[in-house]
């Protein structure tokens, strides 16, 4: 075996071991967080299977599954407030955006509960944009992973300055209940709470459509690229079934949240209790089908989708990326390392840059 292959295998094993440690730490943390005022245990008399069946009945309606009533479009463009945060080379600048999310959950039963967390009623993004005198080749929207979103961190998690140097405007968008939309008291999203999980993804699409509308208002006809990690990778894949993109690049993505949550619950008391109550993974799949990318027709063509996975990933195993690549009939690129410790991620971003160049989305000077 070549030395390069040996290094790659070691990096993936190391990354997988790190992921395993993170999963164990998270399980312990969640187990110790059961404060009655924040995470009450459902009374034994509550029929959780019946409640899940009620959710399935609503979210399996044809107009919900099609997205007609679920993945809504903003009725009008929101007023976006801008604040300059700093300067970039060649006269560019960093600008923060804030706007009121006009999203309203599709199911009236859960509407008040979903909207009760006020920080999530506004959406936020940070833009690294070129000077008006410089015509950017396109805009890349970067979507963070679970419990991410802080602009300071995401500017480093994604190679934002490199992407900017390639001639792209770069946007960091904060997903629902994350970053400035979250905080210590934020509801967990996504989670086994089916209705919050479903409506959260509907809000993510709604707010991204507002963002892309703002970009179009400033740039006109302008190629849009989307690249997301983990939770952001799932959202990228979902968005690529809602709108055509110049390039969709899900990285270390989840393909099915029911499958991911059920798989990570193996051997844990929460899953044992669910099984005892008659809840199955098939029921969760039906309940969350309305936003599962694997069950929606792609609107972004195969040559404009690049799925990237980590060989040692134990949080969103590579099988998820494989399933997405098969669904979009696109290339899957696998790099060494794990979900958290992405030791070979440089090769993934180089492949992304190469694909951008092939599609004519890079500044010719880059």
ZADRENRO-19534 format. One record per residue (C-alpha): residue number from 0; residue in one letter; x, y, z. Coordinates in nm, 3 decimals. Example, Ala and Ser with C-alpha at 12.3 -4.5 7.8 and 13.67 -1.06 7.14 Angstrom:
BEGIN
SITE  num  residu        x        y        z
SITE    0       A    1.230   -0.450    0.780
SITE    1       S    1.367   -0.106    0.714
END
This chain:
BEGIN
SITE  num  residu        x        y        z
SITE    0       X    0.000    0.000    0.000
SITE    1       X    0.128    0.345   -0.091
SITE    2       X    0.239    0.581    0.185
SITE    3       X   -0.028    0.834    0.081
SITE    4       X   -0.301    0.569    0.118
SITE    5       X   -0.168    0.465    0.459
SITE    6       X   -0.173    0.826    0.578
SITE    7       X   -0.528    0.864    0.449
SITE    8       X   -0.646    0.550    0.630
SITE    9       X   -0.481    0.662    0.953
SITE   10       X   -0.640    1.008    0.921
SITE   11       X   -0.983    0.851    0.872
SITE   12       X   -0.938    0.619    1.173
SITE   13       X   -0.825    0.913    1.384
SITE   14       X   -1.117    1.123    1.266
SITE   15       X   -1.360    0.839    1.337
SITE   16       X   -1.221    0.793    1.688
SITE   17       X   -1.262    1.165    1.752
SITE   18       X   -1.621    1.152    1.625
SITE   19       X   -1.692    0.861    1.859
SITE   20       X   -1.561    1.056    2.155
SITE   21       X   -1.779    1.354    2.060
SITE   22       X   -2.088    1.132    2.029
SITE   23       X   -2.024    0.984    2.374
SITE   24       X   -1.973    1.330    2.525
SITE   25       X   -2.293    1.459    2.366
SITE   26       X   -2.492    1.160    2.493
SITE   27       X   -2.362    1.219    2.847
SITE   28       X   -2.434    1.592    2.819
SITE   29       X   -2.790    1.540    2.704
SITE   30       X   -2.847    1.278    2.974
SITE   31       X   -2.734    1.525    3.242
SITE   32       X   -2.940    1.814    3.106
SITE   33       X   -3.282    1.681    3.194
SITE   34       X   -3.403    1.982    3.388
SITE   35       X   -3.779    1.966    3.442
SITE   36       X   -3.836    2.329    3.345
SITE   37       X   -3.657    2.291    3.009
SITE   38       X   -3.699    1.931    2.898
SITE   39       X   -3.995    1.773    3.075
SITE   40       X   -4.041    1.402    3.029
SITE   41       X   -4.369    1.319    2.863
SITE   42       X   -4.612    1.168    3.115
SITE   43       X   -4.653    0.795    3.087
SITE   44       X   -5.021    0.853    3.006
SITE   45       X   -4.934    1.046    2.688
SITE   46       X   -4.970    0.828    2.380
SITE   47       X   -4.665    0.939    2.183
SITE   48       X   -4.742    0.694    1.904
SITE   49       X   -5.085    0.850    1.858
SITE   50       X   -4.931    1.199    1.850
SITE   51       X   -4.680    1.083    1.589
SITE   52       X   -4.961    0.928    1.384
SITE   53       X   -5.142    1.265    1.394
SITE   54       X   -4.827    1.438    1.265
SITE   55       X   -4.793    1.177    0.989
SITE   56       X   -5.153    1.239    0.882
SITE   57       X   -5.084    1.611    0.842
SITE   58       X   -4.738    1.600    0.685
SITE   59       X   -4.835    1.322    0.443
SITE   60       X   -5.100    1.539    0.276
SITE   61       X   -5.021    1.574   -0.098
SITE   62       X   -4.999    1.954   -0.084
SITE   63       X   -4.751    1.926    0.205
SITE   64       X   -4.536    1.659    0.040
SITE   65       X   -4.528    1.858   -0.285
SITE   66       X   -4.410    2.166   -0.095
SITE   67       X   -4.707    2.372   -0.214
SITE   68       X   -4.822    2.448    0.142
SITE   69       X   -4.503    2.349    0.321
SITE   70       X   -4.195    2.493    0.146
SITE   71       X   -4.344    2.838    0.112
SITE   72       X   -4.217    3.134   -0.087
SITE   73       X   -4.211    3.479    0.073
SITE   74       X   -4.512    3.679   -0.044
SITE   75       X   -4.293    3.990   -0.065
SITE   76       X   -3.929    4.076   -0.022
SITE   77       X   -3.843    4.150    0.341
SITE   78       X   -3.673    4.473    0.440
SITE   79       X   -3.310    4.378    0.499
SITE   80       X   -3.101    4.588    0.737
SITE   81       X   -2.729    4.608    0.661
SITE   82       X   -2.433    4.695    0.882
SITE   83       X   -2.077    4.732    0.756
SITE   84       X   -1.835    4.524    0.966
SITE   85       X   -1.501    4.566    0.793
SITE   86       X   -1.299    4.609    0.475
SITE   87       X   -1.162    4.352    0.231
SITE   88       X   -0.894    4.371   -0.036
SITE   89       X   -0.966    4.541   -0.369
SITE   90       X   -1.230    4.766   -0.211
SITE   91       X   -1.451    4.485   -0.089
SITE   92       X   -1.635    4.485    0.242
SITE   93       X   -1.791    4.264    0.507
SITE   94       X   -2.158    4.340    0.569
SITE   95       X   -2.399    4.183    0.819
SITE   96       X   -2.763    4.138    0.721
SITE   97       X   -3.069    4.112    0.945
SITE   98       X   -3.432    4.077    0.848
SITE   99       X   -3.759    3.972    1.002
SITE  100       X   -3.855    3.622    0.900
SITE  101       X   -4.211    3.618    0.773
SITE  102       X   -4.228    3.241    0.807
SITE  103       X   -4.546    3.092    0.953
SITE  104       X   -4.563    2.715    1.023
SITE  105       X   -4.792    2.523    0.791
SITE  106       X   -4.963    2.328    1.071
SITE  107       X   -5.179    2.563    1.284
SITE  108       X   -5.165    2.321    1.577
SITE  109       X   -4.794    2.389    1.634
SITE  110       X   -4.781    2.749    1.515
SITE  111       X   -4.784    2.928    1.851
SITE  112       X   -4.534    2.692    2.009
SITE  113       X   -4.293    2.721    1.717
SITE  114       X   -4.306    3.100    1.705
SITE  115       X   -4.275    3.139    2.084
SITE  116       X   -3.893    3.152    2.071
SITE  117       X   -3.848    3.515    1.968
SITE  118       X   -3.477    3.515    1.864
SITE  119       X   -3.568    3.279    1.579
SITE  120       X   -3.811    3.530    1.431
SITE  121       X   -3.523    3.716    1.269
SITE  122       X   -3.272    3.584    1.016
SITE  123       X   -2.905    3.678    0.989
SITE  124       X   -2.626    3.650    0.733
SITE  125       X   -2.275    3.786    0.683
SITE  126       X   -2.164    3.886    0.333
SITE  127       X   -1.808    3.919    0.204
SITE  128       X   -1.870    4.114   -0.113
SITE  129       X   -1.661    4.272   -0.383
SITE  130       X   -1.658    4.641   -0.461
SITE  131       X   -1.933    4.768   -0.694
SITE  132       X   -1.666    4.828   -0.958
SITE  133       X   -1.572    4.456   -0.950
SITE  134       X   -1.817    4.213   -1.106
SITE  135       X   -1.826    3.894   -0.898
SITE  136       X   -1.865    3.574   -1.099
SITE  137       X   -2.127    3.446   -0.856
SITE  138       X   -2.227    3.416   -0.491
SITE  139       X   -2.160    3.114   -0.270
SITE  140       X   -2.387    3.066    0.032
SITE  141       X   -2.223    2.862    0.309
SITE  142       X   -2.441    2.671    0.554
SITE  143       X   -2.299    2.560    0.889
SITE  144       X   -2.344    2.238    1.083
SITE  145       X   -2.537    2.147    1.397
SITE  146       X   -2.479    2.389    1.687
SITE  147       X   -2.269    2.609    1.460
SITE  148       X   -2.347    2.943    1.301
SITE  149       X   -2.129    3.194    1.491
SITE  150       X   -1.984    3.417    1.221
SITE  151       X   -1.635    3.428    1.374
SITE  152       X   -1.614    3.047    1.369
SITE  153       X   -1.781    2.992    1.032
SITE  154       X   -1.547    3.241    0.862
SITE  155       X   -1.275    2.990    0.951
SITE  156       X   -1.469    2.664    0.913
SITE  157       X   -1.523    2.761    0.549
SITE  158       X   -1.228    2.899    0.347
SITE  159       X   -1.411    3.229    0.305
SITE  160       X   -1.109    3.445    0.212
SITE  161       X   -0.997    3.188   -0.046
SITE  162       X   -1.344    3.172   -0.198
SITE  163       X   -1.352    3.552   -0.206
SITE  164       X   -1.012    3.556   -0.379
SITE  165       X   -1.156    3.331   -0.651
SITE  166       X   -1.392    3.611   -0.748
SITE  167       X   -1.702    3.501   -0.556
SITE  168       X   -1.911    3.695   -0.309
SITE  169       X   -1.936    3.478    0.004
SITE  170       X   -2.241    3.458    0.232
SITE  171       X   -2.257    3.291    0.574
SITE  172       X   -2.621    3.219    0.664
SITE  173       X   -2.745    3.122    1.009
SITE  174       X   -2.995    2.834    1.015
SITE  175       X   -3.303    2.837    1.244
SITE  176       X   -3.235    2.816    1.620
SITE  177       X   -2.860    2.864    1.560
SITE  178       X   -2.617    3.151    1.601
SITE  179       X   -2.795    3.478    1.676
SITE  180       X   -3.123    3.291    1.628
SITE  181       X   -3.043    3.051    1.911
SITE  182       X   -2.868    3.068    2.245
SITE  183       X   -2.861    2.864    2.566
SITE  184       X   -3.240    2.844    2.589
SITE  185       X   -3.304    2.767    2.223
SITE  186       X   -3.514    2.460    2.142
SITE  187       X   -3.306    2.173    2.004
SITE  188       X   -3.333    2.164    1.626
SITE  189       X   -3.334    1.930    1.447
SITE  190       X   -3.438    1.659    1.693
SITE  191       X   -3.691    1.383    1.751
SITE  192       X   -3.949    1.659    1.790
SITE  193       X   -4.098    1.593    1.447
SITE  194       X   -4.308    1.907    1.410
SITE  195       X   -4.029    2.146    1.512
SITE  196       X   -3.783    1.961    1.289
SITE  197       X   -4.019    1.977    0.992
SITE  198       X   -4.117    2.340    1.031
SITE  199       X   -3.754    2.436    1.093
SITE  200       X   -3.649    2.307    0.753
SITE  201       X   -3.945    2.484    0.594
SITE  202       X   -3.827    2.805    0.761
SITE  203       X   -3.469    2.747    0.644
SITE  204       X   -3.589    2.728    0.281
SITE  205       X   -3.818    3.029    0.331
SITE  206       X   -3.540    3.246    0.474
SITE  207       X   -3.289    3.132    0.212
SITE  208       X   -3.537    3.237   -0.057
SITE  209       X   -3.556    3.578    0.109
SITE  210       X   -3.176    3.595    0.109
SITE  211       X   -3.144    3.494   -0.257
SITE  212       X   -3.414    3.750   -0.341
SITE  213       X   -3.203    4.019   -0.174
SITE  214       X   -2.896    3.903   -0.367
SITE  215       X   -3.091    3.913   -0.694
SITE  216       X   -3.209    4.264   -0.612
SITE  217       X   -2.847    4.378   -0.587
SITE  218       X   -2.685    4.157   -0.850
SITE  219       X   -2.958    4.082   -1.102
SITE  220       X   -2.915    3.753   -1.288
SITE  221       X   -2.637    3.605   -1.079
SITE  222       X   -2.513    3.243   -1.040
SITE  223       X   -2.584    3.103   -0.693
SITE  224       X   -2.369    2.832   -0.537
SITE  225       X   -2.454    2.664   -0.207
SITE  226       X   -2.213    2.465    0.009
SITE  227       X   -2.316    2.324    0.346
SITE  228       X   -2.156    2.103    0.609
SITE  229       X   -2.347    1.830    0.797
SITE  230       X   -2.684    1.988    0.883
SITE  231       X   -2.596    2.253    0.628
SITE  232       X   -2.520    1.977    0.376
SITE  233       X   -2.868    1.834    0.427
SITE  234       X   -3.020    2.181    0.385
SITE  235       X   -2.815    2.234    0.068
SITE  236       X   -2.948    1.908   -0.077
SITE  237       X   -3.304    2.006    0.019
SITE  238       X   -3.267    2.350   -0.140
SITE  239       X   -3.136    2.189   -0.460
SITE  240       X   -3.476    2.017   -0.487
SITE  241       X   -3.656    2.350   -0.441
SITE  242       X   -3.455    2.580   -0.667
SITE  243       X   -3.198    2.523   -0.944
SITE  244       X   -2.847    2.618   -0.832
SITE  245       X   -2.536    2.692   -1.033
SITE  246       X   -2.368    2.437   -0.803
SITE  247       X   -2.484    2.250   -0.493
SITE  248       X   -2.205    2.108   -0.276
SITE  249       X   -2.327    1.912    0.030
SITE  250       X   -2.027    1.826    0.251
SITE  251       X   -2.031    1.549    0.517
SITE  252       X   -2.409    1.561    0.472
SITE  253       X   -2.702    1.387    0.634
SITE  254       X   -2.935    1.221    0.381
SITE  255       X   -3.220    1.120    0.614
SITE  256       X   -3.274    1.255    0.964
SITE  257       X   -3.505    0.970    1.071
SITE  258       X   -3.236    0.719    0.975
SITE  259       X   -2.961    0.922    1.145
SITE  260       X   -3.154    0.974    1.470
SITE  261       X   -3.272    0.612    1.482
SITE  262       X   -2.924    0.481    1.411
SITE  263       X   -2.757    0.691    1.682
SITE  264       X   -3.029    0.581    1.925
SITE  265       X   -2.932    0.214    1.902
SITE  266       X   -2.876    0.068    2.248
SITE  267       X   -3.000    0.382    2.423
SITE  268       X   -3.298    0.397    2.662
SITE  269       X   -3.475    0.665    2.456
SITE  270       X   -3.499    0.437    2.153
SITE  271       X   -3.593    0.137    2.368
SITE  272       X   -3.880    0.337    2.515
SITE  273       X   -3.993    0.446    2.168
SITE  274       X   -3.988    0.087    2.042
SITE  275       X   -4.184   -0.025    2.349
SITE  276       X   -4.450    0.233    2.263
SITE  277       X   -4.476    0.099    1.909
SITE  278       X   -4.284    0.379    1.739
SITE  279       X   -4.076    0.266    1.441
SITE  280       X   -3.821    0.424    1.212
SITE  281       X   -4.072    0.381    0.929
SITE  282       X   -4.314    0.608    1.115
SITE  283       X   -4.044    0.873    1.158
SITE  284       X   -3.961    0.846    0.788
SITE  285       X   -4.324    0.912    0.697
SITE  286       X   -4.346    1.203    0.939
SITE  287       X   -4.033    1.372    0.798
SITE  288       X   -4.078    1.282    0.432
SITE  289       X   -4.184    1.638    0.350
SITE  290       X   -3.825    1.764    0.366
SITE  291       X   -3.617    1.450    0.302
SITE  292       X   -3.414    1.527   -0.016
SITE  293       X   -3.408    1.159   -0.115
SITE  294       X   -3.786    1.174   -0.162
SITE  295       X   -3.791    1.492   -0.371
SITE  296       X   -3.705    1.541   -0.737
SITE  297       X   -3.382    1.739   -0.791
SITE  298       X   -3.412    2.075   -0.968
SITE  299       X   -3.033    2.109   -0.992
SITE  300       X   -2.883    1.890   -1.270
SITE  301       X   -2.625    1.616   -1.190
SITE  302       X   -2.323    1.801   -1.331
SITE  303       X   -2.402    2.088   -1.094
SITE  304       X   -2.402    1.876   -0.777
SITE  305       X   -2.090    1.759   -0.593
SITE  306       X   -2.130    1.553   -0.275
SITE  307       X   -1.828    1.537   -0.042
SITE  308       X   -1.787    1.292    0.247
SITE  309       X   -1.528    1.193    0.508
SITE  310       X   -1.413    0.830    0.507
SITE  311       X   -1.399    0.802    0.888
SITE  312       X   -1.719    0.996    0.962
SITE  313       X   -1.917    0.835    1.246
SITE  314       X   -2.164    1.120    1.301
SITE  315       X   -2.298    1.139    0.943
SITE  316       X   -2.151    0.816    0.800
SITE  317       X   -2.042    0.816    0.433
SITE  318       X   -2.344    0.601    0.346
SITE  319       X   -2.553    0.917    0.373
SITE  320       X   -2.338    1.089    0.110
SITE  321       X   -2.359    0.779   -0.110
SITE  322       X   -2.739    0.788   -0.097
SITE  323       X   -2.750    1.155   -0.188
SITE  324       X   -2.505    1.105   -0.476
SITE  325       X   -2.718    0.821   -0.614
SITE  326       X   -3.032    1.032   -0.584
SITE  327       X   -2.880    1.332   -0.761
SITE  328       X   -2.689    1.099   -1.001
SITE  329       X   -2.379    1.305   -0.932
SITE  330       X   -2.017    1.260   -0.828
SITE  331       X   -1.928    1.175   -0.469
SITE  332       X   -1.582    1.274   -0.353
SITE  333       X   -1.448    1.113   -0.035
SITE  334       X   -1.165    1.267    0.167
SITE  335       X   -0.974    1.134    0.467
SITE  336       X   -1.064    1.220    0.825
SITE  337       X   -1.386    1.237    1.023
SITE  338       X   -1.686    1.459    1.075
SITE  339       X   -1.522    1.691    1.328
SITE  340       X   -1.155    1.630    1.251
SITE  341       X   -1.164    1.686    0.875
SITE  342       X   -0.797    1.610    0.812
SITE  343       X   -0.830    1.579    0.435
SITE  344       X   -1.079    1.856    0.375
SITE  345       X   -0.828    2.057    0.172
SITE  346       X   -0.872    1.810   -0.114
SITE  347       X   -1.249    1.856   -0.094
SITE  348       X   -1.229    2.233   -0.126
SITE  349       X   -0.977    2.202   -0.409
SITE  350       X   -1.226    1.976   -0.588
SITE  351       X   -1.495    2.234   -0.524
SITE  352       X   -1.274    2.503   -0.676
SITE  353       X   -1.202    2.284   -0.978
SITE  354       X   -1.574    2.220   -1.034
SITE  355       X   -1.645    2.594   -1.006
SITE  356       X   -1.381    2.655   -1.270
SITE  357       X   -1.520    2.386   -1.499
SITE  358       X   -1.864    2.548   -1.478
SITE  359       X   -1.719    2.890   -1.556
SITE  360       X   -1.800    3.033   -1.215
SITE  361       X   -1.454    3.161   -1.125
SITE  362       X   -1.290    3.492   -1.199
SITE  363       X   -1.057    3.437   -1.495
SITE  364       X   -0.789    3.624   -1.304
SITE  365       X   -0.795    3.366   -1.021
END
